[in-house]
Amino acid sequence: MTLENLLAIHRLQTFEATPGGVQRLLASAERNLADARLSVLSAENRFDAAYKAIMQCAMIGLWAKGFRTATSQPGHHQTALQSLPKTLGLAADTVIVLDALRKQRNLNDYEGDPVTDAAVAECLAQAEAIISHTRQWLIRHRPDLLAREQ
Amino acid sequence: MLLDLLFGAYRQRALTQLLLNPDSSYHVRELARLTGTTPGTLHKELARLAEVGLLSRERQGNQVRYRANRECPVFAELAGLFRKTTGLVGVLAEALRTLQPAPELALVFGSLARGDENARSDVDLLLIADCTFGAAVKALHPAQEILQREINPVLYTAGEFARRVEAGEGFARNILANPKLFIIGRENDFGKLAGDSSPADI
């Protein structure tokens, strides 16, 4: 589904991001990734921090295209992840993995299922990859959003 | 294949779809499309299966819809047979074949293993393997489409799983104590992974 279609069905709203806003979100994603690397934390919290970093990058992707998710709608995480091929140009099979991490998070958060080491490792690897991808993507496509604000 | 011997191809495909989705009812054309069969022949199959009470027929306007009949005395056994062969187990085994390194063990737990699933139940899959979570998710993705259910893989290495059982973690113990459908490996392989000492070890 195109971003415009998602806008038409109210999954997305138009939004004009400021460079300051994008940079703050990117910095927050990087802090979350740093926290996710702390092996003294529980698997749950490391997973959560890495997942949050992924979600923040997905949001930056939407912002850079002039949208944001409608948080009043259910499933806005899913919408943000599934928009990634259209926003940051991510491969479809990467999104399949990210969406599986989203489902894992639901199981962990709402059913108390334990997070496996493999899920933490994957979430961490995906967070690292998407942060570096997001930075590169912004440099190429929206350098204005990385510029220092006047 | 065991099931090929027992049932013709159309009957197998129709029963797989119907028995494994007992909360859904289907119109003949819809079922033909889902199972890759032709409506004419399928129609005769469905009528016969309904006649003996395996399926129930519902009239909706001028359409006839078929669904599995849970009231049929052999429903549970027959659904179990399909679940263990062409249905869930067969589809998952096929999807996992591509996974490298090959899992040591794979089993379904939760509602589908217990046989009390509903139309929205996910497939809870325990994998004991050394592959990455991402590789498992990608390998299983096509199976979601076929099964029309989401698959939630829970991936452990053999060492991590044994440690969690040893630590008395509820989740791992729960899997051990409840019904399972084995995809790769058997009950005694699972016992070994979980750290059971067999009498021979003592």
Interface residues (C-beta under 8 A of the other chain):
Chain A: D93 I96 V97 A100 L101 K103 Q104 L107 D113 P114 T116 D117 A118 A119 A121 E122 C123 A125 Q126
Chain B: T132 F133 G134 A136 V137 K138 H141 E150 N152 P153 V154 L155 Y156 T157 E160 R164 E169 F171
